[in-house]
Amino acid sequence: MARNAGIQGMVRLQVRAKTDGTLEVEKVIEGEPALVDAARAALRQWRVNPGDICGKKVDVISTLAFNFQLR
């Protein structure tokens, strides 16, 4: 939808990498709503290795940036 509308730009998300390897959006820092939806859809497909402190799996909060550019 964003591509058809000619929308491009940066999306910044605060995400939580959970101990089960999934990512969850904690907060949208910036971005066009249509692009935020695309970034969320991408994150649902990702899996990560959980954080580890002294042998115990922990959640990790980080910021991710997506740069959507039309070609």
N, C-alpha and C positions, 0 to 999 in steps of 0.2 A: 504494500500500500504506500509506504513512504517513498519507494523508488518511483512509482507511477506519479506521485505528487511532486517529485523533484526535491525532496527533503534530504539534506545531508547535514552532518555535524557531529559533535562530540557528545557522548553520554558517559557520565561518571556515576558509578554506583558504589555504595558501601555494602559489602557482602560478608556473609558469615560462612566459612567453610566448616561444615559440621563433621562430627566424628564418624558419621556413616559415609562420608565422601561426597555428599551432595552440597550444593551451594544455595544459599537463601539470600534474597535481597533484603537488607536491613533498611536502607534509605536511598532514595534517588537524590543525588547531589546536584546534578544538572542534566539537561537534555530535553529535546523535543519529545512529547509524549509518544508519537508514533515510533520513534527510534528507541525509546525506553522499552516499549513492548517487544521490539525485535531483540534487544539486548537480553531481556528476561527470557525470551524463547531460547536464545543461544545458551544461556546459563543452565536451563533445565536439562540440557543434553550433556553438560560437562560433569566429570567426576574428578575428584582430587584425592591426594593422599592426606589423611588427617594429620593435624599437628601432633607433636609428641613432646611431652615434658616428663622427664624421669620415667619413661616407659609407659606413661598414661596418655591415652588419646584425649585431645582437647580441641575445642572449637577455636578458630582463628578468624578475627575480623580484619578485613583489608579493603582497599579501594581499587576498583577496576575501571579502566577507561576503554571505551569503544569509540573508534573514529570511523564513522560511516561516510564514505565518499562515493559519489557517482562517477562512473567511467564513461 
